[in-house]
């Protein structure tokens, strides 16, 4: 079974609440850039894993995960993490990104509370047939889903690039 990206469950909330680290200068070998922490969760409503996978992407290359960081909400657990997930490919920046995320982001209790809230929303969606994402999640649970397309830059809803409506021409006054 796949983990599912949070934006599958609530795109608007994901756009509003995905954390981005802006590096204005290189840091420990990581190039300057905008690094989004794209959240993935386990959608199985019967599983109480209480974890998130944070996949780090730079906004100019959003289809490449630079680090996959596993993090458990129950801090006393032995495998709480954060750690680099060994099943996922990691980039040459992964260790430095892990340190950065740990120090800068996961130390913020508000952010961790937000992750837990998103986790709960995913579980809820997977057990509520009226939720718009329910059927997608069921497909994932049945191991029947295609990979999800990778995320759009997480900051704001994107402007549509094409097909702009033409303004009606102004009539010239005489
Ligand atoms: Zn789980």
Boltz pocket constraint, residues with backbone or C-beta under 6 A from the ligand:
constraints:
  - pocket:
      binder: B
      contacts: [[A, 42], [A, 43], [A, 44], [A, 47], [A, 48], [A, 49], [A, 50]]
      max_distance: 6.0
